């Protein structure tokens, strides 16, 4: 049981540390909007967003930050309730750990980046803990994204309705390590562990795994 808890703690800490290290490095070495092509299919492209994963927008910034904090608290409570159950596979808990770590990584941006960094006009670089203060109050920071994979593109045939003649690019969203951890955790959870997405009481009633 102790080894399982250690594994979950290790996953969360490693994901958060890598996520924050990459964001701080991008923030202090790239100007906003800078696009560095590593390969034709992989760029480091520095943007910021006020919304959810992959730059989506939903509601007010403060409400979204508070929702994220509540969601992470609920995930931690849920894992604490179920991690000792012998009916739960370790992979299910690992998925939850990745989701929790990703959400926590983006929360850190929202809560602290506004006071930790300034936001100068490009091509100037942001400063960590600037003398004149940050660009926003606590809880109103913006999430740093930088991973961009424009894998392929093509032009839709002109005879197609609505999209005919338009260029299609896959994959357009720009994201970060935290977003990747959330997405991978959710995808694996849905594919392999969907039967375990239950309340702690219902999970305790499942037959033990051999």
C-alpha positions as CSV (number, residue, x, y, z in Angstrom):
1,X,0.0,0.0,0.0
2,X,2.8,2.4,0.9
3,X,4.5,1.6,-2.4
4,X,1.3,2.5,-4.3
5,X,1.0,5.8,-2.5
6,X,4.7,6.5,-3.2
7,X,4.2,5.8,-6.9
8,X,1.2,8.1,-7.1
9,X,3.0,10.9,-5.3
10,X,6.1,10.4,-7.5
11,X,4.0,10.7,-10.7
12,X,2.3,13.9,-9.6
13,X,5.5,15.5,-8.5
14,X,7.4,14.6,-11.7
15,X,4.7,15.8,-14.0
16,X,4.3,19.1,-12.1
17,X,8.0,19.7,-12.0
18,X,8.6,19.0,-15.7
19,X,5.5,21.0,-16.6
20,X,6.6,24.0,-14.5
21,X,10.2,23.8,-15.6
22,X,9.2,23.8,-19.3
23,X,6.8,26.7,-18.8
24,X,9.3,28.9,-16.9
25,X,12.0,28.2,-19.5
26,X,9.7,29.1,-22.4
27,X,8.4,32.2,-20.6
28,X,11.9,33.5,-19.9
29,X,13.6,32.5,-23.2
30,X,10.8,33.0,-25.8
31,X,8.9,36.2,-26.6
32,X,5.1,35.9,-26.8
33,X,4.2,34.5,-30.2
34,X,7.7,33.2,-31.0
35,X,7.7,30.1,-33.1
36,X,10.7,27.8,-33.2
37,X,10.6,25.0,-35.8
38,X,12.4,21.9,-34.3
39,X,11.1,19.6,-37.0
40,X,8.5,20.3,-39.8
41,X,6.0,18.4,-37.6
42,X,7.0,19.8,-34.2
43,X,7.4,23.5,-33.1
44,X,7.9,25.3,-29.9
45,X,5.3,28.0,-30.2
46,X,4.9,30.3,-27.2
47,X,1.3,31.4,-26.5
48,X,-0.8,32.1,-23.4
49,X,-4.4,31.5,-22.8
50,X,-7.1,32.4,-20.2
51,X,-9.1,29.2,-20.7
52,X,-9.0,25.5,-20.4
53,X,-6.8,22.9,-22.0
54,X,-5.7,23.5,-25.6
55,X,-6.6,27.2,-25.3
56,X,-10.4,26.8,-25.1
57,X,-12.3,29.6,-23.3
58,X,-15.1,29.0,-20.8
59,X,-16.5,31.6,-18.4
60,X,-14.6,34.1,-16.3
61,X,-10.9,33.6,-15.5
62,X,-11.4,33.7,-11.7
63,X,-14.3,31.2,-11.8
64,X,-12.3,28.9,-14.0
65,X,-9.3,29.0,-11.6
66,X,-11.6,28.3,-8.6
67,X,-13.2,25.4,-10.5
68,X,-9.8,23.9,-11.2
69,X,-8.8,24.1,-7.6
70,X,-12.1,22.4,-6.5
71,X,-11.6,19.7,-9.1
72,X,-8.1,18.9,-8.0
73,X,-9.2,18.8,-4.4
74,X,-12.0,16.4,-5.4
75,X,-9.6,14.2,-7.3
76,X,-7.2,14.0,-4.4
77,X,-10.0,13.2,-2.0
78,X,-11.3,10.5,-4.4
79,X,-7.8,8.9,-4.7
80,X,-7.4,8.9,-1.0
81,X,-10.7,7.1,-0.6
82,X,-10.0,4.3,-3.1
83,X,-6.2,3.7,-3.3
84,X,-6.3,1.1,-0.5
85,X,-9.1,-0.9,-2.1
86,X,-7.8,-4.3,-3.5
87,X,-10.5,-4.1,-6.2
88,X,-8.8,-1.2,-7.9
89,X,-6.1,-1.8,-10.5
90,X,-2.9,0.3,-10.2
91,X,-3.3,1.6,-13.7
92,X,-6.6,3.3,-12.8
93,X,-4.9,5.1,-10.0
94,X,-2.0,6.1,-12.3
95,X,-4.5,7.6,-14.8
96,X,-6.0,9.6,-12.0
97,X,-2.6,10.7,-10.8
98,X,-1.7,12.0,-14.3
99,X,-5.0,13.9,-14.5
100,X,-4.5,15.4,-11.1
101,X,-0.9,16.4,-11.9
102,X,-1.9,18.1,-15.1
103,X,-4.7,20.0,-13.5
104,X,-2.4,21.1,-10.7
105,X,0.2,22.3,-13.2
106,X,-2.2,24.6,-15.0
107,X,-3.6,25.8,-11.6
108,X,-0.1,27.0,-10.7
109,X,0.0,29.2,-13.8
110,X,-3.4,30.7,-13.1
111,X,-2.7,31.4,-9.5
112,X,0.9,32.6,-9.5
113,X,2.1,33.5,-13.0
114,X,0.4,36.9,-12.9
115,X,2.5,38.0,-10.0
116,X,5.6,36.0,-10.9
117,X,6.1,37.5,-14.4
118,X,5.7,40.7,-16.4
119,X,4.4,40.6,-20.0
120,X,6.5,42.9,-22.1
121,X,5.7,43.5,-25.8
122,X,7.5,41.2,-28.2
123,X,10.4,40.7,-28.9
124,X,11.2,41.4,-25.3
125,X,11.3,38.5,-22.9
126,X,9.4,38.2,-19.7
127,X,11.2,38.6,-16.4
128,X,10.8,36.3,-13.4
129,X,9.8,38.3,-10.3
130,X,10.1,41.8,-12.0
131,X,10.8,44.8,-9.8
132,X,7.7,46.6,-11.1
133,X,5.4,43.6,-10.2
134,X,3.6,41.1,-12.4
135,X,1.0,41.5,-15.1
136,X,-2.0,40.4,-13.1
137,X,-3.2,39.8,-9.5
138,X,-3.2,36.3,-7.8
139,X,-5.6,33.9,-9.5
140,X,-5.7,35.8,-12.7
141,X,-2.5,34.5,-14.4
142,X,-2.5,33.0,-17.9
143,X,-1.6,29.5,-18.8
144,X,1.6,29.0,-20.8
145,X,1.4,26.7,-23.9
146,X,4.3,25.8,-26.3
147,X,3.9,22.3,-27.8
148,X,2.7,22.5,-31.4
149,X,2.4,19.5,-33.8
150,X,1.3,20.5,-37.3
151,X,1.5,16.9,-38.5
152,X,0.0,17.4,-42.0
153,X,-2.2,19.6,-44.0
154,X,-4.3,19.4,-47.2
155,X,-6.9,21.4,-49.1
156,X,-10.5,20.1,-49.0
157,X,-11.9,19.4,-52.5
158,X,-13.8,22.3,-53.9
159,X,-16.9,20.3,-54.4
160,X,-17.4,19.7,-50.7
161,X,-20.0,21.9,-49.0
162,X,-19.0,24.3,-46.3
163,X,-15.2,23.4,-46.3
164,X,-14.5,23.1,-50.0
165,X,-11.3,24.8,-51.0
166,X,-10.3,25.5,-47.4
167,X,-7.0,24.3,-45.9
168,X,-7.1,21.7,-43.2
169,X,-4.3,21.4,-40.7
170,X,-3.8,18.5,-38.3
171,X,-3.0,19.0,-35.4
172,X,-3.8,22.7,-34.7
173,X,-4.0,23.1,-30.9
174,X,-1.0,24.3,-29.0
175,X,-0.7,22.8,-25.5
176,X,1.7,22.1,-22.6
177,X,2.9,19.1,-20.6
178,X,0.0,19.5,-18.1
179,X,-2.5,19.3,-20.9
180,X,-0.8,16.2,-22.3
181,X,-0.9,14.5,-18.9
182,X,-4.6,15.2,-18.5
183,X,-5.5,14.0,-22.0
184,X,-3.4,10.8,-21.8
185,X,-4.8,10.0,-18.4
186,X,-8.4,10.5,-19.6
187,X,-7.9,8.6,-22.8
188,X,-6.3,5.6,-21.1
189,X,-8.9,5.7,-18.3
190,X,-11.8,5.6,-20.8
191,X,-10.4,2.9,-22.9
192,X,-9.1,0.5,-20.3
193,X,-10.6,1.4,-16.9
194,X,-14.1,2.9,-17.6
195,X,-15.7,0.2,-15.5
196,X,-14.0,1.7,-12.4
197,X,-15.3,5.2,-12.8
198,X,-17.6,4.8,-9.8
199,X,-18.1,6.2,-6.3
200,X,-15.8,4.9,-3.6
201,X,-18.6,2.8,-2.1
202,X,-19.4,1.2,-5.5
203,X,-15.8,0.4,-6.1
204,X,-15.5,-1.3,-2.7
205,X,-18.3,-3.6,-3.7
206,X,-16.5,-4.8,-6.9
207,X,-15.1,-8.4,-6.8
208,X,-11.5,-8.5,-5.9
209,X,-9.0,-8.7,-8.7
210,X,-7.0,-11.9,-8.8
